[in-house]
Amino acid sequence: MTEVQRLRDQLRAFAEERDWDQFHSPKNLAMALAGEAGELLENFQWLTEEQSRHPAPEVLAAAGEEIADVLLYLIRLADKLGIDPVAAADRKMLANAAKYPVDKARGTAKKYTEL
């Protein structure tokens, strides 16, 4: 069992114990995920580039909490949709490698349509 599968199973049990499955529609989970991503973003709002690269310990701790929330909602959403998030990420990495070949994309932040 992978770590993602372990977390998925823990989330299933957690929701079942609390009778929350009734609330965990893909729509609701996607909205919760977006909210948590916004909370993660708040940790970096108003920081300079340099500060964001080396956050203060309290910012790092808060960001870690929000990253956990994002990950958990993402795993729960993927489970509800029957999507293997690791396999989906692997496919996306292959697609990104094709869209952003090293010889054209190295050192630039341009979108693939501009390369």
LINGI-V462331 format. One record per residue. N is the residue number from 1. RES is the residue in three letters. PSI is psi in degrees with one decimal (NA if undefined). Layout:
<<N,RES,PSI> <N,RES,PSI>>
This chain:
<<1,MET,132.1> <2,THR,168.0> <3,GLU,-37.1> <4,VAL,-42.7> <5,GLN,-38.5> <6,ARG,-45.9> <7,LEU,-41.6> <8,ARG,-46.4> <9,ASP,-39.3> <10,GLN,-42.2> <11,LEU,-40.7> <12,ARG,-48.5> <13,ALA,-42.0> <14,PHE,-47.6> <15,ALA,-40.4> <16,GLU,-43.4> <17,GLU,-29.0> <18,ARG,2.9> <19,ASP,42.9> <20,TRP,-8.1> <21,ASP,-32.5> <22,GLN,-24.0> <23,PHE,-11.5> <24,HIS,56.9> <25,SER,157.2> <26,PRO,-39.3> <27,LYS,-49.9> <28,ASN,-39.9> <29,LEU,-39.3> <30,ALA,-39.1> <31,MET,-41.4> <32,ALA,-40.4> <33,LEU,-45.1> <34,ALA,-39.4> <35,GLY,-43.7> <36,GLU,-36.8> <37,ALA,-36.9> <38,GLY,-39.4> <39,GLU,-36.2> <40,LEU,-44.6> <41,LEU,-37.1> <42,GLU,-29.6> <43,ASN,-22.2> <44,PHE,-8.1> <45,GLN,133.6> <46,TRP,-1.3> <47,LEU,152.5> <48,THR,169.0> <49,GLU,-47.0> <50,GLU,-44.3> <51,GLN,-36.4> <52,SER,-26.6> <53,ARG,-24.5> <54,HIS,70.0> <55,PRO,152.4> <56,ALA,154.7> <57,PRO,-39.3> <58,GLU,-33.4> <59,VAL,-41.7> <60,LEU,-42.9> <61,ALA,-44.5> <62,ALA,-40.6> <63,ALA,-39.6> <64,GLY,-40.1> <65,GLU,-44.2> <66,GLU,-36.0> <67,ILE,-40.3> <68,ALA,-44.9> <69,ASP,-44.5> <70,VAL,-47.2> <71,LEU,-45.1> <72,LEU,-44.8> <73,TYR,-37.3> <74,LEU,-43.7> <75,ILE,-41.6> <76,ARG,-42.6> <77,LEU,-45.7> <78,ALA,-40.6> <79,ASP,-46.5> <80,LYS,-31.1> <81,LEU,-4.2> <82,GLY,31.1> <83,ILE,130.4> <84,ASP,109.2> <85,PRO,-31.0> <86,VAL,-43.6> <87,ALA,-40.0> <88,ALA,-40.6> <89,ALA,-39.2> <90,ASP,-45.1> <91,ARG,-40.9> <92,LYS,-38.5> <93,MET,-40.7> <94,LEU,-43.8> <95,ALA,-41.2> <96,ASN,-37.4> <97,ALA,-36.5> <98,ALA,-37.4> <99,LYS,-28.7> <100,TYR,69.9> <101,PRO,142.7> <102,VAL,-43.9> <103,ASP,-21.8> <104,LYS,-29.1> <105,ALA,-15.5> <106,ARG,122.5> <107,GLY,8.3> <108,THR,148.7> <109,ALA,12.8> <110,LYS,148.3> <111,LYS,153.5> <112,TYR,-28.2> <113,THR,-12.9> <114,GLU,-3.1> <115,LEU,NA>>
